Each structure stands twice: as structure tokens, then as C-alpha cells.
Amino acid sequence: MTRDLPTIVPRGTRRWIARPLLAAAPLALALGCGSTAPTADSETITVAGGTFTMGSDADCSDSAGLVCTGDRPPHQVRVSSFVMDDTEVTKAQYAKCVSDGICSAVGAYYAEQDDSPVLVDDPDSARKYCAGRKMPMRLPTEAEFEFATRVQPGGGVQTYSWGDEPPSCERIPMAGCPEQVARPTGKSPGDVSPWGVHDLSGNVPEWVGDSYSPFAGCSDHVGYGEMCWGAGAGCADARCALDGQFCNSACLPPPATANPATMASASPVCLKAPASALLIDPIMQGSSPFTVVRGGSPVDNACAFAGFTRRYAAAKSFAAGFRCARSADMTDRKGTATYRFAIKGCPQQNGRVRVEIKIPGGGGVGYKLDAYSPRAAGFAESMPDDTGVVASVPCDATMVVYPSGVTALEINLSTVGNPNCLGATQMVTLMPNQDTPAEGVDAISLTPSNNCL
């Protein structure tokens, strides 16, 4: 079976780094030329974890005059060791997954005899492939993807997967080069990270596990459109210049609050998190309709290949490749099996929920709750009270539970301060020494309830 259709590529516009990747001219991908492509799962590489500065203040100009500006303020992140595919998933591998009845053929561009990267127009299709592996996997988090691209085993940090030298036609296919197709996976010897992972900077853009938030790494944010209401379009630029190093303007407001009438002056401004702030294995997955895309393609200019560049796209509007990952060494988490979940059906944009966690059937359990919210604070660490309750956390956050000495949990959720009470109960069996669920983040849907306080 063959599903070899053109991919969708981003429009080349000034300051596009944080814009959605929209449909434009088609890009034909390299065909397999009749070769018999392997269909076994990709080989994996273990990436030792560590702490690094995610994001960058550096400018990245390319020959087309595009400048990488936008939502990538530097912030400290600690990544636990993880396992990652050393190459992108191929069309042949995906074709086998379809024939096995695990993967969806809808929106997937694949071919049975082709070892170039598969393209799927929905990140959930990529998640389903990874979850269906012999050992269940997931999409890499955005932090893991950047870590594998930029961080050297000795701790140094670089711009591209191969180092700091700008991209060139000799290294990878890119805009303006004679070669305008994606290569078979692993066939770009100039695009290999220090860990031995192939094609992280180039070949095709890749879906990662995080929903898009323009405030990753922020301690707070505000729209200059609100500050400058009625003062003219130049007010935002003047205010940003006044704020100097603390001004990190993103290209667009968060999608939920975008107002076409004020977009020119309403770009959000991210106040840098203090150097002492440290995120541990962050993942953002929730109500945003957009998913983060990392890496560049043969039609992209140099900016797209930088390891700190962030772009995003909505499902069904963009076709991207992907690779799979899973957590490895849990030492940084004290050997604790973790449970990760996000909430569907939050009653309002700034809604909050009460979280109660106990042993199924009753009984207390010690735990820590990390909440990664796409809103201002970005990250909060909470300890429960004596009854096992965290009284109020953002409803739109991705929650990571670190329980102590138990194999099963009962999660009880209820809305706080909302006249129409919503809630949910989730029974969880933990996977020893690894993330539950292995393939990513559980989605817990709120329904009408009578458990609210």
C-alpha cells in the first residue's frame, strides 16, 4: 500500500518562528526507488539526563533575511535520562503498523518500500504508533528533543545537532539547495547529535509530545496591548525597549486570547524566570489546539534548524514526521513511578481544581504534585495536606504525581469556585519505575458532580 502525498510546509514570513505552520506549496519527498525498506522498530539510543539552559536569547539570521525571534526565553531544565529512536519513523515502518491494525491510514503519507520519514497530519497518529511498539513508547517531550539536539555528553551546549556551524547544502537539504527532498532516515552524516541521534535538526519537522504554550520558561506574562490600549501601535515597541532584557516578545498572543483588532500591539511579553528556577522533566499537554513542532525541512531556511527554535501547528493542518521515546533512569525522581494526567472539560479559562489522591478503597498516600500550566506561573510544586488534598491547582495544567511506596492510586478531582460543579475519579495502576501511562499523558474528563466544596 502506498500513501505518498505531498506534505504541508510553512509559509516564509518574517518573524514566523512562533506562528502556526500553515499550508503552502507542496513538497515532494524522496521515494524508496523500489528498495526493500526494513520494517523493524528503529534502534534506540539512551541519552543521559542532566540540567541545561533550554531556549536562547541568540539571534539566528539566515540568507532570506528571516530572524529567529519569539518565545524561547532561556530557563533552567533538568531532564531525566531517556531513550530515543536514533532515526525518524519511516514510511515502511508506519505501513506495517497500518497493516497490523494499530495505526491509522487517515492523514498519513506512507509507502511499504520506502525508508524516508513518514508524515502524519495528526500528532495523535504518531502517539498511537509509539504506544503500539513492543515496549510502549511516547513522543519525546519538547525538553528531551532540545536536550538530545543541543547538549553534549560533557555538558556543553550547541546551536544545531552537529555544533555551531550554520547549516549548508553540503550538510542537509534546505531552501535554495539543489536537493529539495527529504533523505532516507539516518543518511545525513552531517546531521548527527553528540549522542548519535540522527536528523534532529533537519530532514523533516517532527511532532513532539507537548501542547504549545508561548510562555515556556516564563515567570509571568502580560499583553502589551492591554498596557498600550489607545496609545498607538508604537507604544508596545517603546515599552518593550524600556523593559530591555526582561522583554521577550512572542510573535502571537496565546491562541485563546488572540484578538485580530489588537494583534499588532498585543504580543505577549514573557518576564524571564529567575536563574534559580528549575523545571524537572516538564511536559505541557492540555487544552491548547496546537502541538509543538521541532526541526526543519528541505524547504526551510536556516532558522528552522536551530535546536532552540519552536514552532507549532494544529492537527489536520500540517504534516510532520516523528520519532518515539521513553523514560529510562528514574534516579532523578528517586526511583518513583510517576503518573501524568491532564484535564478535559475545564469550566473556564482560569478555572481551578481540587486534587485528592489516596489508595483505592481508602487510606492515605504520601505524594508530591507538579503542575505545568500554560498560564503565567508555568510551574508549581505542591504537597498535599494531612488528608491527601491539594486544595487548588490550575485546571489547564499538566499534572505529574510522584507517589511514595504504592502501586495503585485513586485520583479525585472537583472544580473550585465554579457554580456548576464538575469532577472525576480515576483509578490508576502504576507502572513500576517508569511513567504511567508509558505513552504520554492521561486525559481525565470532568463531568457533572456533587463533590465540590
N, C-alpha and C positions, 0 to 999 in steps of 0.2 A: 504494500500500500504506500502511496505517496501523497503527502500533503505539503507541497513545496511552493508556497505562496510568497509574495513579497512582504517584507517586514515594513513597519512604520517607523519613520525616522524623525528626529526633532527638527523643528524649524530653526534656521540660523538667525537669531535675533540678538541684538545687544542686550547684555545682562540677562541671559536666558537660564543661568545655572539653577535658579530655584523655581523656574516656571515648569508647568506640566509639559511633558513631551508629547507634542501633538502630531497628528497625521500630516504627512507631507509627501514628497516624491518617493516612489518605491525604490527599494534597494534589493537587487537580486543577490542571493547568497550562492557561495560555491557549491557545486553539485559533487556527488561522490564519484563520478566518472565510471560507474559500474563496479567499483571496488567493493569487496565484501567487508563491510564495517563490523567491528566487534560490538556485541550487544551486552556483554557482561557489565556489571556496575563499574564505575570508574574507580581507579586506585585512589586511596586516601592518604593524606599527609597530616601528621599531628603537629599542630602549632603550639609551642609552649606559651603559656599566658604571660602577662606582665602588665605594667602600668605605662601608659603613654599619653601624650597630648594629642587628642583627637581634634580634627579641624585645623585651620590655619588662617593667619592674617595675610599670608603672602599673596601678592598679585600674580596672576598667571595669564600673560598675554599670548595671543597666537597670531599667525600670519594674516588672519581675516579681520584682525582688529578687535576681536572679542576679548573681554576681560572677565576673569573669574571673580565676580563679587557676589556676595549674598550670604546665605545663612549657614556659615560654617565657623562660628567663633571657637577659638581654642578652649578646650576644657579637659580636665584630667579624667581618664577612664581606666579602670582595671578590668582586664579580660582574663577569665579563667582559661586554662588550656582547652583546646577544642580540636576536633578532627574535621578536615575539609577535603572535598574532592579535589584532586590535583588538576582536573580539567573540567570544562563545562560539559553538561549532559549533551550527548549527541542526538542527532535525528534518529539514528538507528536504535539507540537505547530507548528513546521515547516510543518509537514504533513498536518495539517489543512490549513495552508497558501497556500500550493500547491493545495489542493483540492478546495480552494476558488478562484483559478486562479490568485493569486497575486504573489506567489513565484515560482522560477524556480526549477524544479526537477533535472536539469543538475548539476552534481558535488556535489549534496547534499546527505548526508548519514542519512536517517531518517526512522522512523517507527511509525505507528499510535498509538501503545500501548506501548510507551517507554518514560519514563521521565528522561533518561540520556541526556547529551548535544548533540544537533545536530552538525554536522560538515559540513562545506561548503568549497569548494576549491576556492571560488572567493569572496573577500570582498564585491563586488557589490551585490551578492546574499543576504548577510547579511544586506546591506543598504536597499535593496528593502523590506525585511521583516520589518525592523524598520519603514520605511516610510509608510508601509501599515497598521500600527496599528490604532486603533480607534482615538487616538490622535497621529498624526505623530511624530515619533522619529527619532533618528540617532544613529550611533555608537558613543560611548564615545570617546572623544579626548584622546590622549596619556597622557596629563596632568591630565585630570579628572580621568583616570584609576589609575594613580600612586597616586593621591591625595586620592582617596577613599581607596586605599590599605594601604597607609603608614601614613597618617595624622590622629591624634587623635582629637576628638572634642575640647579638651583643648589646642591644638596647638602642642603637642609633635609629633615627627616623629619616626617611627619604620621601621624595615627592611622588615618584612613579614606582611601579613594581620593580623596575630594573635599576633605579637610582635617581639621580637628579638631572641627568642629561635630558634635554627636551625630546619629545617624540620626533621620529623621522620616518620617511618612506622605507628606508633600509630596515627599520626595526619592526614596524607594524603597518598594515593598511590604514590610511587615514585620508581625510579630504584633500584633494589635489594630487594624490598619488596615482600612478598608472594602475596599480592594483586596487580594485574597488569592490572586492568581495571578502567575506569572512573566510578565514582559513580553516582547514580541519583542526580540531582541538589539539592543543599541545604542539603545534607546528610553527610557532613563532619563538625561536630560541632567544630572541631579544626581549621577550615579554615573560620573564620568569621572576617570581619574587624571591627574596632571600631564603624562604622556607622551601623553595622548589615547587611552588604552586604556579601553574601556567595561566596566562590570558586574563589576569585580574585587571589590568589597565585597559587592554584593547580586545579586539576580535568582535564581540557583541556586548551591548549593555546587558546587565544582569539584575533580575529581581533579587532583593534581599528581604529579610523577614519583618522589617519594621514598617509600620504605617508612617506617613510623612508628617513631621511637625517642624515648622520653621524655627522653633525655639530650642532645638537640641543644644545643650550647653549653656543655656541662659539662666541667670539668676532671677530675671524679671524681664518683662517686655511691655511696651506701650506703643500705641499708634501715634505717630507724629501728626496724622490727620486730625486727631482729637485735639492735640495741643495747638495746632495751627488753623483751626476752623475759622474760615472767613478772612484769613490773613494773607492769602495768595499762595501760589504754588512754590515760590522760593523760600517760604518760611521753613519747610521741612529740611531743605538743604542747609539753611543757615543754622537751624537748631542742631542738626547732626554735626556740623563743623564745630559748633560751640562745645558739644559734648566730647569731641575729639576721640580719644582711644576707647571710650566706652560706647561709642556708636557703632553698631554693626547692623546696617540696614539690610533686611532681606528684600528680595525682589518683589514679592507679593505679600499681602496680608494673609493670615490663615484662611483657607477656603471658606470656612463657616461664617467669617465676618467680612469677606471681601465686599466692597461697595464700589461699583463701577464709577459712581459720581465722584468719589474721593480717592480713587486708587493712586493717582499721581502723588498725593501727599500723605497717604495713609500706610505706606510701607512700614511694617513693624520694626521697632528698634530693640535689639537684644542687648541688655546690660550683661557684660561678661560675668560668669560665675567666678568667685574668688579662687585663687590658686589652691587654696586648701580644700576646696570641694572635690570630692571623688565619687564618681559613679562606678558601681560594680556590676558588670555584665548587664548593661542597660538594654532594654528592648521596649519599643513603643509599638503597641498594636491595639487599635481601638476603633473609634468612631470615624476617623478620617477616611474619605473615599480614595485617598491617594496612597500609593506604596512607593517606597524609596527605590531608585534605580541607580546602580553604580557601574562605572566603567564606560568606555566609548566604543564606537563602531567605525567601519571604513568611511562613513560619510561625515564623521565628526572632526572638528578642529582640535588643537592641542589641549584646550581647557578640559575637555571631557575625560582625558586620560589621567589627570592628576588624582592621586589617591584620596584627596580630601574633598573632591567635587561631589556635590549632592544634587541629584535631580529626582523628579517624581512623576508618576503617571497614574491615571485611573485605569482600573481593569476594563478591558474591551477597547481601550483607546490606543494601546501601544503594545507592540510585540517585542519581548526581550528573552534572552537566554537565562540560564540559571545553573547553579551547582548546589550540592547538598552538604550539610554539616551536622555535627552533633557535639555535645559537650564531652570532654574527656576527663581530665584530672579535676576532682572536686575539692582539692586541698584548700583552695582559697575560700571555699564555702564550708570549711570544717567538716567535710565528708557528708554534708547534709543532703538528703534527697529534697529537691525543691518542687513546688507546684506553682505553675504560672497560669494566670487567667486574666481575661478582660471581660467587661460587662456590655451586653447589648440591651438597648431599650432604656437608656438613661432618660429621665423625665425632662431634663432641661440642660442647657449648655454648661451651667456652673453647678450642676447637681452634685450631691454628696451621698455616700452610703455608709451604713454601719456594718462592720465586718465582725462576725463571731466565728471562731474556729474551735472545734472540740473533737474529741474522739467519738466516732459513730456510736450512738446509743447513750451518750453522756460521758462525762469525765473531762477534766481539763488537759490541756496540752500547752507546753511552752513553745512559743514561736516568735519570729520577727517578720514583719511585713514591710516590704519595699514597694512603693507606688511610683511609677513613672508616668507623670501626667504631661500631656502636650501643652498644658497651660502654663502660667507664669513660673511657678516654682520648679517644675520639671522633674523633681525627685524628692521623695520624703521617706524617711525610715521611721517606723512606728513599732512600739512594743505594746502588747495588749495589757489591759488592766487585770485585776485578780480574777475576773470572771471570763477571761479569754476574749474580750471585746476590744476592738479598735473603734472608737466612737464615731469618727468622721474622716473619710478619705475621699478624694475626687472620684466621681463616678466614671469619668472618662479615662482613668489611669489604667495602665497595665500593672497587675499586682504580681509580686513574686513572694511566695510564702516559704520561709525557712523553718520547718518544724523540728522538734527535738525528740528523738527516740521513739517515734511511732511509725506505723506502716500504713495507716489509713486516717483520713480526715473527714469531718463534716463541716462544710462551709455554709454559713447562713448569712444572707445579705438582706438589708432592708434600707429603703430610702430615708433620708434625714430631712426634715423640714419641708416635705412635699405633701400637699393636701391629699393627693391621690396616692395612697401607699402602694409601693411596689416592692417585691422581694423575690428571693430564690434560695433554694437549698441544693447543694451539690455534694454528692458523696465521692470521695477520691481515694483510690488505692495507689499509694506511692510506688514509684519505680526505684528500687534500691540504688543509691549512689549516683543518680542521674536525674535529669529533668523529667517532670511529669506535666503534660504529655511530652513524649520524646520528640514529636514532630513540630512543636511550637507552643502555641498559647490556646488554652481552652476558652471558648466563648460561652459565658453564662448569661442567659436571657432573663430579664426581670419580668415578672407577671404580677397582676393584682394580688395583694397580700393583706393580712391583718396583723402583721408582726411589727409594724412601725411604732416608734415611741412618740 
